[in-house]
Amino acid sequence: MDNDDIEGGGAVEELHQPPQQGRRKYSPVVAHDRAVLEMSTIDPGSSSSSLDPNLRNIKVGHRAEINPDEKEEGPSHTIANGLQRESKLELFGFDSLVNILGLKSMTGEQVAAPSSPRDGEDVAITLGQRKPQGLKLGTMMGVFVPCLQNILGIIYYIRFSWIVGMGGIFDSLILVSFCGLCTFLTSISLSAIATNGAMKGGGPYYLIGRALGPEVGVSIGLCFFLGNAVAGAMYVLGAVETFLKAVPAAGIFRETITKVNGTSVQPIESPSSHDLQIYGIVITIMLCFIVFGGVKTINRVAPAFLVPVLLSIFCIFVGITLCGKNDPVEGITGLTLSTFKDNWGSNYQNTNNAGIPDPEGKVEWNFNALVGLFFPAVTGIMAGSNRSASLKDTQRSIPIGTLAATLATSALYLFSVILFGALASRETLLTNRLLTATVAWPFPAIVYVGIVLSTLGAALQSLTGAPRLLAAIANDDILPVLNYFKVAEGTEPYTATLFTAFICIGCVVIGNLDLITPAITMFFLLCYAGVNLSCFLLDLLDAPSWRPRWKFHHWSLSLLGASLCVVIMFLISWSFTVVSLALASLIYYYVSIKGKAGDWGDGFKSAYFQLALRSLRSLGASQVHPKNWYPIPLIFCRPWGKLPENVPCHPKLADFANCMKKKGRGMSIFVSILDGDYHERAEDAKTACKQLDTYIEYKNCEGVAEIVVAPNMSEGFRGIVQTMGLGNLKPNIVVMRYPEIWRRENLTEIPATFVGIINDCIVANKAVVIVKGLDEWPNEYQRQYGTIDLYWIVRDGGLMLLLSQLLLTKESFESCKIQVFCIAEEDSDAEELKADVKKFLYDLRMQAEVIVISMKSWDINMNVEGGQQDESLEAFTAAQRRISNYLSEMKDSASREGRPLMADGKPVVVNEQQVEKFLYTTLKLNSTILRYSRMAAMVLVSLPPPPLSHPAYFYMEYMDLLVENVPRLLIVRGYRRDVVTLFT
């Protein structure tokens, strides 16, 4: 039974009826409803046999007609308990939690996960039997072993002793501690984020993207993908170099011979770079064929690669303890205190591209360079999070396994620094690049086999994980350019694998391990910095949804970890850092422009929310100073006017709203009112709100959409004007179009609604801007020429002046000039008034021409052109006739019914002389506008307030006469405060 089918007290016989389309209806529950009667007869300990048989056979989730003779399938306790519970919960009008959440322990039903974050709102419920689950891994095999296998690699075997020889024991201890602290803090941040909810595919990309947003997630995720692809090339080169060193006869080209410091009698041989390239390309292609075989095959053989690694490390430690006692080798002294002291300090020197010391070498080494060389030896902490889908308990295995692997390898490195520093002379450490194989017990071949298998296993993991990371980014459908790498769920990412292999082969062609490792370091450090920043942001904001099971974390540790990542990046190479950050920034910019927007509930949204709350509190409840006043227009979208049903707002209202903002800064609130009952039209309101949001986004207007359901427009607007907004962020201007069609369409209800809205704005202290001629409002590409004329009649706090200045900031009106028309009671006051207004405008930094019109010139027999006089007089005569007819009907109705004059359901007092005076005043103002501003690009005039106790029909006649024959007009009324100031 879906939510759409539920009636709060509906009878069981009606449950099979199909739901109403597009809306939900909940009937009120009354005392005689069947559900209430049934619940009143149920004892807490009663069995299902006491229930009505019709109720006992209700199946939640099925819409089939209920048959009381049907037999329930499944265990008897399900009938006795589950259905009784459902009949009780029927009163609540919703399905039980068992059917909503799919609690596996109770029903075995599963909720299908959304294919992308944007689909998370509408999650389908899949009913039926539980799907068979694959073998789940624990902490040891699921997290600890993969992390250990990825961390222990080629750097330890063929570069670690060389690093000790170059940097000395002291610098090497600092180096290992420095890099280990970075990964340890990152592991803490990773543990906190990973235990804050379920994880999908994508590893760190998924974590960072959901914490920092899709733009940051995709940019760092792609860089992490490149890092994994390049790391695969590093592992391949390490395996090839080890193999050629162990079997020199396998080399196709001649080996490179280098003399150490120009004094060594015995030359140093290193594999040819061409051999590295050829063998590396062949091995990469072979690994790709294995990857194409599927991830199941890889997972079966991957643990076997770790056994040779652990065995080789054990043989190295045994060999170190036995060195110097039996069969001594030149340069290897065994563990002696004198050697330890000799190797305590650093000895940085130049080397050739192969790492062999050479005074004339082009490669200069220092501590920063060693950080770049060694840091890949501590990477690999994300291997457990990448396998989250295969873990029994993600929130327990990832923190324990990752931190255990990080601490174990860091301790191993620190212990190895001391052992290697006390084992051999510095010259041997720098020249014997396979010192680990030389000292291994019982023979070097064990180390060679361990190096090759460990590096090939790590390369295989890189070529397996990188394509899946790229496929996860593509499947989120953020970047259309990555659609080629999309894969269906449960299939292999063959296209992404080919692309990864292409990058890996390109790096293998470089053939130099020392040139590749800095690039890997930058990409991994970017990823680690993203994880730390994600945890820092989530921890600092501390949203209600931030409840990680891993409690040993703090925002300061995450900030320190992120800072260490950035510091290490600049220590290694500022040029590589700039390039990597530029690459990530370009991807971020590209995603922000070309990417598809998706709400992932990231931390930035929470930060914006908290920042908005703090800013709102800091504004306080007092009035905003005129210097800080911004127009916040409330755009009344569909008060009147013929628009198609699928058009949520007049196309030109958003253009006008943008004209009220300086450089687009400010917020607009677009409001539409739906007539009807809220319970019946709630779904219609949601649909209308989505349409209005689409309209606002299409018009590039900074605003929000609000839909209100009310019995009628007047009550809806009265509720809006009282409650819309928070604190000082309430709308301060109500914008609506003038109801030009009310007389043509004979819409007799418009006058009362129009006058009611204006009166509500006056009571609520809201400014009003009414737009006449909205259909002809220019867009941003239609340039206007001429003047913007202001008929400044009453004090409005400077709102009319400010609106004219805002219009000039738009390209459409920037070529116009402002004219201010003022009304003087006497001719003698004209010059003084003109001088005062000019001084006032000068102090306001506004340039405008001031024109003063005296009231004596407003005589009806003024000497104007005959056409203009005839137009105004014709409209004046027609208005007099209509008012007279309306007044006669009111009097006849009142005399027949024996009551006072009534209009719009309210008593009114009609002073016919005052009505005539109002008509005459609007006639004179209309004639003046037609005389001076017929060719103006825009006319602004003060809005007269509705007279008290006058019928709304009369006020509409006044307004119609005022706007007669004026093509484009803004009728403005300010509120009881200034919006401009003379002072700085």
N, C-alpha and C positions, 0 to 999 in steps of 0.2 A: 504494500500500500504506500504509494508515494505521498509526499507532503501535499501535492496538488489535489489529492483525492480526499483529504481529511476535512470533515466537518466536525466542529467541536462537539456537537451532540447528535450527529447524524445517525440514523438507524442503520442496522447492519445490512438490511436489504438494499440500501442505496450505495454500498461500498463498491459494487461492480461497475457503477456508472463512470464513463470517461471523464477526466478532469476538464475544466474550462481552459480554453487555450489562452495563454499569455497572462494569466492572472491567478492569484490564490484567494480563496474566500474562506473565512473562518466564521462560522455562525456562533452566536453567543450561547453559552451553556446555561440552561435553566433547570429548575428543580425537578421537572417531570421528564427530563431527557432520559433515554434508555440507559446510557452509560452511567449516569448518576444513580439510577435505580439499581442497576446491577452491582455497582460498587458498594452500595449501602447494604446489600445482602451478603457480601463476601466477608467471611471471618478470616483473620490473618493466617490461621492454620488450616483452612478448608482446602480440600482437594479440588481438582478440576471436574470431578464428577458432579459437583454441586452447581456447576455453571450451566447456563443455557447451551444446548448442543450447537446452536448456530455460532455462538461466541467461541466455543472451544475449537472450531475448525477454521478460524481466521488465520490466513497465512500472510505474514508481513512480507511485502515485496512482490506479491502476485496480484494481478487484477482480474483473475478468472472469477466467474460467478461462484458463490459459495454454495456448496452442497453439503448438507448435514450428514449425509450417508457416506461421504468419503472417509477413507481411513488414512490417518497420518502415517508418514514414513519416518523411520528413525527410532531411536530408543524411546521407551515409554516415559522416561523422566523429562524428555523434551516436551511432551504433550502436557504432562502434569504441571510443570513449572514454567516453561517458556511461554506457552500460550496464555496461561493465567496471568503472567506478568504483562503480556501484550494487551490483554483486555483491560487490565487496570490502567495501563499507560495511554489507552485510547482517549481518556479525558484530556490529556495534555495536547492533543492535536498534532503530534509528531510521531515518527517512527521511533522505536526504542533504540538505545545506544548500541545494541548488538548489531542492528542492521545499518545504522549510520556509520559507525566506526569500524565495523568488520572485526570484532574481537575474535582472534583466531582460537583462543583457548576455549571459547564458548560455542562458536558456530562453524569455524573453519572457513568463513567467508573472507575474501581479500578485497582490498580497495586498490584499484589500478592506479599506479603512480602516473602523474602527468608527464607527457613527453617533453615538455619544456616548462620553464618557470612561469611563462605567461598563461599556461593552461591550468595553473594551480587553483584557480577559483572554482572551476566546475570539474570536480573529481568524480569520475564515473565509479559506480559500485558494481563490482563483478561478483555475481552470485554463483554458487556451485561448490564443487569439491575443491579442496586445497591442492594447488599444483605441486608436483613432486619437487623437492628441494635437492640441490646438489650437495656434495660433501662440504661441510663448513669447517674452516680452519680455526685453530685456537691461537693463543698468544705466541707460542713458540714458533710454529711453522707458518703462521699467517703474517706475523709482524717481525718478530725478532730475527728469524733466519733470513728473510728477504732484505731487511735493513743491514744486517751484518754482511751479507753477500755483496750488497751494493757499496758499502763503505770500505770494506777491505778489498783493495784492488791493486792495480799496477803501480801506483805511486809508492806504496809501501815496499814493494819488492825491488824495484829498479831505481827509485829516486830517494828513498828515505835516508839511506846511509850517505848518499851524496849531499843531502840537505844538512845532515849533522856535520859533515866535513866542511861545508861552506859556511854555515852559520855558527858552528860551535855548539857545545852542549847548552850553554846558558840561553843563547838566542833561540835555539831549537825548542827548549822547554817553554819559553815565552810564546813562541810561534804555535806550538801545539795547544797550549792553554788558551791563547787568544782565539784561535779558530774553533776549539772545542767549546768555549764559552758561548760563541755565536750560535753554534748548532744546538747547544743545550737549551739556551733561552728560546730558540725557535721551536724546539721540541715541546717546551712547556706551553708556548702559545698554540702550537698545533694540537696538543692534547686538550686544551680548553675549548677550542673551536670544534674539534672533532667530537667532543662529548656533549655538544649543545643541541644535538638532534641527529636524525638519520642522514647518511651520506649517500650520494649517488656517484655515478662515474665521473671521472675528470680529476680526481685527487685534489691537489692544491688549487687548481683552477676553480673547482666547484666551491671550495671553502672561501677563496678570496673573492670570487664573483658574487657570492651571496652575502658577503660582509661589506665589500667596498663598491659594489655595483657592477653591471655588465661591462662598462667601458674599461674599468681598471682590471676586472677579471680576465677579459679577452686579451688585453695588451700584455699583462704579466703571463697569462697562460700561453700565449704564442711564444713569448721569449723563453719560457720554461720548456716548451716543446723544442725550440731550437737548441737549448742547452742539452736536452736529452739526446737529440740527434747528433750533436757534435761530440757528446760524451761517448756515444757508440763508436765514433771514429777513433777517439783516444784509446779506448779499450782494444780495438782491433790493432792499432799501431803498436800498442804495448805487447800484445800477444805475438805479433810478427817479429818485433825486435828481439823478444826473448827466444823465439824459435830459431832465428838466424844466428843468435849468439851461441845457442847450444849446439846447433848444427851448421857450422860455417860453410860446409860443402853444398848446402842447399841454395846458397846465394848465386844469382845469375850474373850479377855485375861484381866488379872488384870492390873490396872493402876499403873504407877510408882509413888512412894511416896518419896519426897525429902524434907529435912529440909533446910531452908535458913540460912546459916551461923551457923548452929547448934544451934540456939537459938530460932527459931520461935516455938511458941506453936502450931500453926495451920500448918499442913503439906501441901505441894504443890503437887497436883496431875496432872499428864500429861498422855496422851494416851500411850498405849503400842506400841512399835515399830512393833510388829507382827500385831496388828490391822491396823496400817498405811499401812503395806505391803499388807494385804489381801484386804482391802477396795480399796486401790489404784490400784491394778491389776484389780479388778472388774470394777471400774469406767473407767479405761483406755480402757478396752475391749468394754464397752458400748459406749464410745466416738468414738471408731474406727468404730463401726456399723453406727453411725450417719454420720461420714465422708464418709463412703461408699455410703451413700444415695445421695451424690452429693453436689456440692458447692452452687447450687441454694437454697437448703433447709437451708444450713448454713447461707447464706446471708440474708435470710428472718427472721431468729430468732436471729441473732447476735445483731442487735440494741436493742432488748428487754432486753438483758443482762445488758446494760448500765443503764437502768432506775433504777433497784434496787441499783446499785452502787451509783448513784447520790442521791437517796433517803436516803440511809444509811449514806452518808457523811453529808447530811443536818441534819439528826437526831442526828449524833454525835456532830455537832456544837451546835445544840439547847440544847442537854444534857449537854454539857460543860458549857454553860452559866447558866444553872439551877442547876448545882451540888453545894452541900454545903448549899443550901437554904432550900430545901425540902428533907426529908428522907436522911440524910447524911450517907455516907459509910466510914468505917474505912480506913484511908490512903488517902482518896480523900478530899482535903481541899477546892476545888473550886478554882477559879481564885484569888489568893492572891499574894501580892508582896513578902511576906516572903518565900513562897514556890518557887517563881521565883528565889529569891536570893540563896536559899539552893540548887537548881538544876542547878545553873549557871556553876559551875565547873564540871569536869569529875570525874568519880569513876570507873576506869577500874579494873576488878577483874576476878578471875577464875570462870568458870562455868562447869557444867557437859555437856554431849552431848545434852541434851534437852534445854540448855540455862539457867538453874536455877543456881543462884549463889551458889557456893560451894568452901570453902577454899581449899579443896583437889581435886577440879575439874581438869581435864586434858586439858581443853580448855582455853587458855589465850587470853584475849581480849585487843586490843589497837585500835588506830585510823585507822591504816592500815586494821585491820580485819573488822572494821565497814564499811570501804569503800567497801570491798568485799561483805559484807552482804547487804548493802543498794543499791548498784549500779543497781541491777536488777529492782529496783523500778522506775528507770528513763529510762529504755529501752522500746522499742516499737515504736520508732520514724520512723521505716521503714514500719510500717503498711500501710501508705498511698501510698508509692512507690510500694508496692507489689500489689496494686489494680489499677495500672496505666491503665490497659486495660479497666477498667470499669468507667473511669472518663471522664466527658464531656470536660474539659480543663485541661490537665495534667500540662501544664506549668504555670497555675495560681493556681490550687488547691493544688498541693504538697507544694510549698513554704509557702503559707498562712496557710493551715491546719496544716502542721507539726510544724511550728514555733509557731502557736497559741496554739497547744496542749502542746508543750514543755514549753512555758512561763506560761501557766495556771497551769500546774502541779507543776512547780518549785515554783510558788507563793503559791500554796496550801501547799506544804511541808514546806516552810519557815514559813508560818502562823501557821501551825500545831505544829512546834517545840516550838514556843512561848506559844501556848495554853497548850500543854501537859506538858511543863516545869513548868507552873504556876498552874497546876491542881492538881497534886498528889505528895505524897512524893516519894523519890527515891526508897525506898523499894517496894512500890506499883508498881512503873513503872517497876521494875525488875522482880517482881514475878507474877503480874497479866498480863499475856500475851494477854488476851482479854479485856484490859481496855476499848477499844473502845465500846465493847458491854455492859460493865458495866455502862458506863456513857450515853449510847444512850437513847434518848427520843422517844417515851414514854415507850418502853420496849426493852430488849436486843435482842429479836427474830428478830427484823428488821435488825440488824447488822449481825446476823448469816445468815439470808437468803441472805443478800447482799454479804457477803463474799463468801458463797458457789456458788451463781450464777455468781459472777464476776470471781472467779477463774476457775469455770468450763467453762465459756465463753472464758476466755483467753487460757485455755488448749485446747479447741476446735479450736481456731484460730491457735494455734501452730501446732496441729496435722493436720490442713488443709493447712497451709502455708509451713511447712517443706517438705512434699512430693512433692509439686509443685516446690519448689526450687530445690530439687534433680532431678526431672524430667526435669527441664529446663537445668540443667547442662548436663544431659544425652543426651538430644535432640540436644545439640550443637555438639555432636559426637567428643568430644575431647579425652575422655578416653574410650577405648574399654571395660574396665571392668564394666562400668556403662551402657552398652547397655541393661541390663535386666530391667532398670528403664525407658526406652524410652516409650513414649506414643504418640499416634496420636493426632493431633490438635482437641480440643473439647472433648476429652475423659478423664476419671478420672484416676489418677495414682495409681492404686490399689496395684501394687507391691511395689512402693515407700511408700505407706501408711502402708503396713504390716511391712516393714523394720523400718519405724519411730516408729511404735507401739512397736516393739521389743526393740528398744533402750530406749523408754520411760518406758517400764515395767522393764527393767534392772535397770534404775535409781530409780524407785519406790521401788524396792527390797532393795535398800540401806536404805530407810526409814528415813533418817536424812536430814532435810531441810537445815541445816546450812552447811552440807558437800557438798551439791549440788550447792548452789549458787555461790561459787568461780569459779567452772568450767564454769557456764553460763556466769559469768562476763568476763572471759578470751575470750571466743568465740565471745561475742558481742563486746568487745573492739577491737579485731582483725578486725572485720568488720568495726567498726567506724573509726579505724585508716586507713583502706584501702580506705574508702570514702574520708577522709581528704587528704590522700596522692594523691588520684586521682585528686581532685580539685586543690591541690597545684601544681602538675606537669602540669596540663592543663593550670592553671592560669599563671604559671611562663613561660611556653613555648609560650603561647599566639599565637597559630597557627591561620591561617585565618578561620578555621572551628570552633574555640572557640568563640561563640557568644551567651552566655546564656542570656535569658530574665531577669533572676534575677540578678540585677546589684549590690546588696549590698553584695559584696564578695571581698576578697583580698587574695593573696597567703600567706601572713603572718598569717592571721586568720586560714587558713587551716593548716599551719605548726604548729601553736600553738595548734590547736585541735588534730592533730596527736601526738604531743609531750605529751599532757595531757593524751591521751589514753595509751601511753607507760608508762608514770610515774605512772598512776593508776594501771596498770598491775603489776609493780614491787612493788608498795606500798602494794598491796593486798597479794601477795605471789610470791616470786621470783621463787620458785619451780614450781608452776602452770604456771608462765610465761614461764619458760624454756621449760616445757613440751608442752605447746600450740604452742610456736614458733617452737619447734622441729617438732611437728606434721605438722604444716603448711609448714615447709621447706621440710619435707619428701614428702608431697603431691606435692609441687612445683617441686622437683627433679624427682618424678615419672612422672609427666605430661610432663616435658621437655624431658624425655627419651622415654616414651611410648605413649605420646599424639600425636595426629595428628595436624600438623602445620596449622595454619589459620591466615590470615592477617585481623585483626579487626580494623586496623587504630588506634592502641593504642598510648598513649602518649610517650611510650619509643621509638617508631619509629620516632616520631617527635623530641624527644631529640637526638637520634642518628643523625638525619638529621642536626639539628642545630649545634651539636658538630662537625660533619664533615665539615660544612661550616666554623665554627670558626677555626678549625685546618687547613683547606685549606688556609684561609686568613693569618693565622700565619706563614705558610710556606713561603708565599711570592712568588715572581716570580724569585728570584735569584737562582743560582745553589745550590743544596744540597751539604753539605760538605761530603767528602769521608767517614768520620766516620759514617755519618747518611744515607749513600746510601743503598738503597734496590733495588733489581732487580724487575722491574714491566714488566714481559714479555707479549708481544702481540702475542698470539698463533694463527698462521695462520692455520685454521682447515683443509680446503679442497682446497688447491691450485692446487694440482694434485694428482693423485693416484686413483686407482679403489676402491671405497667404495660403499656399498649398499645405496640406497636412504634413508632408515630409520636410517642410522648410521650417526650422525651429525659430528663426528670427529674421527680421528684415535684413537683406544683404548689406545695407548701408549703415546699419546701427553700429557695427563694429568699427567701420571706418570713422564714424563720428566719435566713438569712444577713444580711438587712438589719437584723434585731434585734440582731445582734452588732456593729453599727457605730454610732458616735455621729454623728448628723446625716448619715448616708449616707457618711461619709468612710472610706475603706479599700478594699481589694481582696479579692475572693473568686475562688477558682479552682475551677471546676466540672469535675470529672473523671468520665469514664465509661470502663469497661474493656470491650473487645470480645474475646471468646474466639476464638482461631483463629490462623492463620498471617498474618504481616504482609503478605507479598507477595500473598496472596489477598484480604485484607480491607482493603487500603489505600484503595480507592475507597469502601467502606462507612464507613471511619473519617472520610473527608472529608465525606461526606453527613451522618453523625451529628454532626460538629463544627458544620456549618452549622445543623442543627436546634437544637443546644444554644445556639449564639449567638443564634438567633432567640428562644429561650425566655428567655435572660438579658435581652435587650433588651426583650422584652414585659413582663417583671417589673420593669423599671426598677431593675435591680441592677447595681452597679459590679463587673464581674467579667469573667473570660476563660474560654473553654471549651477543654478539652484532652481529646482522645480517645487512648487507648492501646490498642494491640492486643497481647495476650499469650496464651500458651498456656492460662493459667487466671487466675482473679482474684487468687490469692495472689501469684503471681509478678509480675503487673502492678502490684499495689499496692506490693510491695517495691521495684520499680524506680521508681515514682512518689515514694515517700517519701524515696528517696535522692537523686534528681536534680532534682526539681521546684524551680524558683526559682533566683535568682541572689543570691549574697552574703547580705545581711541581708533581702532580699525573698523569702525562702523562706517557704512556709506554716508557721505555727506551731501551728495547731489543725486536727485532722482531725474533720470533722463527718459523721456518718452516722446513718441511722435504725436503730432497734432491730429485729432480725429477729423480729418477733412471729409470723410465719407459719410458722416452721421446723417446729414440731411439728404444726401443723394440716395443712400440705401434705406432711409427712413428708420434708422436705428434709434428709437426714442429713449432707450435706456442709457445711452451714452452720456447725455448731459449730466445726469445725477451721478454717474460713476466718475466722470471727469472732474466735476466740482468736488466730489468727496475725496478724491485722491489729492487734489491741491490743498484742501483743508487739512487732510491728515499730515501732509508735508509741513504745513505751517505749524500745526500743533507739535509735531515731532522735531521741529527746528531743523528741517532739511531744506537745502536749496533745491530749486526746480529749474530744469532746462527743458523746454518744449520745442521740438524741431518741426518746422513746417517746410514742406518741399523736400522731404527726405529722399524721394525717388531721384531727384536731380543732384544729390550730394556728390561732389567729385571724389574720385579715388586718388591714390597717390600719384597716378600718372597723368591726371588731368589738371594742368596748370591753370590757375585763375588769375585774372588781371582786373584792375579797377580798385575799388575801395571796400573796406569793411566799416560800415556805418553803425555807430552806437548811439541809440536814443536813450540817454541817461536821464531818467525822470525822477527816480526815487533812490534813496541811499540803499545800496545792496552789499556793503562791505567791500566793494571793489571787485566783486565776482565777474561782472560784465567786462571790466577792463582786463582782468587776468585771462579770461577766456579769449579775448581778442589777441592778446600777446601769445597765448599758446597756439592759436591758429597760425600766427606768423612763423612759428617754428617748423611748420610742415611745408613740404615742397609744393603742395597744391596752392598755398596762399602766401608763400614767401615774397611774391612780387606785388602784393597788395599794400595799400596804405590805409591807415586808420583815420577815420573822421569821427569826432565826438560832438553830438548835438545835445545842447543843454537848453532848458526851457526857463525863460526869465519872466517874472510876473509883470514887470514894467520895463519900458524901453530904457529908462535911466539906469536900470540895474544891469543891462546887457554887458557893457564894457567891463564893469567891475567883476561880474561873474566870469567873463572870459579870461581875465587876468588871473583870477583865483584858480580856475581850472587848469590853466597852462602851468602855473607854478606847482600845482598839485601833481600834474602828470610829469613834470620835470623831476620832482623829488622821487617819483616812483620809477624813474629811469624808463619812461615810456614816451615814444615819439608819436604824436598825433596832432592833427589839425582840429582846432576847436571852433565850432560854429554855434552861436547863441541865437535862439529863436524866441521872440517875445510872444506873450499870450495874445496880444492885440492883433497880431498877424494871423491868428487862428479864426478870423471871422469867416463865416460860411460864404460870404460874398467876396472873399479875397480874390485878388486878380491872378488867377491861375489859368492854365490852358484849358480850353473847353472840354477836351477829351477826359482829362483827369477829373475835372469837376463832375462831369456827367457820370463817370464810373462810380465815384464815391457817393454821389447823391442817389443814384439808382439803387445801390446796395443799402443806403440809409433808409430810403423809402420802403424797400422790401422788408427790412428788419422791423420798421415801425408797424407795418401791416401785419406781419406774423405775430408780433408781440401783442398787438391789439386783439387779434383773433384768439390767441392763447388765453389772454386775460378774460375775455368774454366767456370762454368755455369754463374757466375756473369759477367765475361768478355765477353762471347758470347752474353749475353742478352744486355749488355751495348753497344756493337758494333753494334748490329742489330738495336737498337732503337736510337743510336746516342746520348747517354747521359753518364754521369760519372757513376762510380761504385755505385750501390745502394744495400742496404740490409735492410730488414724490413721497407721499405719506407723511408730510410734515406741515404744520401750520406756517403760513407765510404772511408777511405784511408788505403790501405793494403800495409804494408811493409813486404814482404815475409821473409826477414832475421829476422825481429823482431818476426814474427809468429814462425819461427823455434826456435828462442831463448826461447820464452815462452814455447813451447812444450818441449824443452830440459830441462828447469828448473823444470817443473812439473814432468818430467820423473825422474830426479835425486832425487827430494823430495819423490816421490812415492817409489823409490827403497830403499831409506834410511828408510822410515817407515816400509816397508816390511822386511828389514834387522833387525831392532832393536825392532819393536813393533808388530810383527805378532801375538804374543800370549798375547798382552796387553788386559786388560779388557776394556779399553777405550783409544782412541787416540784423542787429541785435536790439531788442526793445525790452523795456521792463514789463514784467507780468503784473497786471493789476490783481489784487486779491478778490475773491468772490465776495460781493456785498452780503452782509448779514440779512437773513430773512427774505432774500430774493429767491425766486425760483431758479433752479439750475438751468432751465431753458432760457431764461433771460440772459444769464451770464454767457451761455454759448452764443447767443446773438451778439453780445458785445464783442466777444472774441472773433467771431466770424467777420464782423465789420472791421475789426482792427487788422486782420491779416488779409483782407480782400485784395486780390490782384498783386500781392507781394510774392514773388516766386520762391524765395529762399529766406527764411526768417528763423531766428532763435529768440524765443521768449524766455527771459531770464528773471528769476526771483531769488535773491540772496537770503541769508538767514542772519540771525542776531549775533553776528561776529564779523570781524575783519579778516580778510584772506590776503591782504597786501599790507605792507608796512613801509613807512618812510625812512626807517632807521636801519643801520647796518647791524 
